[in-house]
Every structure is written in C-alpha cells, then in structure tokens.
Amino acid sequence: MGERRVFIGECKERPVEVAMKRNRKQSEIAREFGINGNMLARWKREMKQDL
C-alpha cells in the first residue's frame, strides 16, 4: 500500500479556491493538483463549515 500524504492548509486552499471560482469539473481540477476528487470535495465541505 502507498504512503499516506499529509496536506497543510496552504496546499488545500489553492485547489479549493480554483474549484469554487472556475466553471470546470471537480475531477479535472483535482487531477491538475495531483489529488483525488473526493479529497477536493471534502476540503471544500470543510472550508464551507469553517466560514
């Protein structure tokens, strides 16, 4: 099994910002940043809760 990667705040903020501003598929944005689409969805959800 692969190593688990840990992302810090700055690494999470940019993909979420792009996903919220651009009219593109979430999967495309996730692939661009080298992350899983489900992870991007979770980060978006978490950041909305923090507001």
C-alpha positions, -999 to 999 in steps of 0.1 A, spaced: 0 0 0 12 35 -7 23 61 18 -4 84 31 2 120 21 -4 149 45 -15 183 32 -12 215 52 -35 245 49 -18 263 21 -19 232 -1 -56 228 5 -66 264 0 -55 268 -36 -73 238 -52 -105 247 -32 -102 283 -44 -99 272 -80 -128 248 -77 -151 274 -63 -142 301 -89 -139 282 -121 -166 265 -142 -147 232 -146 -153 197 -134 -140 190 -99 -122 159 -112 -102 180 -137 -91 204 -110 -82 176 -87 -61 159 -114 -44 192 -121 -33 195 -85 -25 158 -82 -51 149 -56 -82 127 -55 -115 143 -65 -131 130 -33 -104 147 -13 -111 180 -30 -148 177 -23 -140 170 14 -118 201 16 -145 222 0 -170 209 26 -146 215 55 -138 251 44 -175 260 40 -181 247 75 -153 269 88 -169 301 74 
